[in-house]
């Protein structure tokens, strides 16, 4: 399927691995010029080369922390006329809500709410002027079904969701859309590290913890970054112009609800 975005320019935040890389690869496959981002410059260059070889797309790299003003400025400088923005960032570490101090609260909100809003504010007027824009915010399934220990991550991402809900309606007439993807359990380094921690705390092996969590998912498997990226690319497509202000849960059926 031709997504109608060949030649479009995309920024994908935190895209040297995991779900961000899945999105960057899918957009490159669709013919976009993609700016990828991460804090590890060497890893970022390796990933860029791999995506170039696999897709033939032009891939630019920006080694920076998107949580910082300087990092965001570097991203915008690399692609000031982005047509597609995929907001993504690592969440704060899990902990009991009683242990979250003021500094940790600010850091979590900066990374998962303020950073994406700032990039949207900077890039959206150009999208409106060009009459094409696609903004996809990667949030979390925990926004809809909160998980113990992820209160700060869930709260900051829910704050982002609420903030952009009105903005999405304000810019829709200019063919600029804003949507969220809410991932459940995907086979990523982040989830594996979390499972290793759970194994250490429980006395079980990593394989036991990994298998137990997998069996809790109705699909009986973990999601892959490639299928997550495919959804992201569709939401960035020309065909998705009538979809805006929505939250797409992709979790193998784990959320136990009809709506």
Secondary structure, 3 states (H helix, E strand, C coil): CCCCCCCCEEEECCCCCHHHHHHHHHHHHCCCEEEEEECCHHHHHHHHHHHHHHHCCCEEEEECCCCCHHHHHHHHHHCCCCCEEEECCCCCCCCCHHHCCHHHHHHHHHHHHHHHHHHHHHHHHHHHHHCCEEEEEECCHHHCCCCCCCHHHHHHHHHHHHHHHHHHHHHHHHCEEEEEEEECCECCHHHHHHHHHHHHHHCCCHHHHHHHHHHCCCCCCCECHHHHHHHHHHHCCHHHCCCCCCEEEECCCCCCCCC
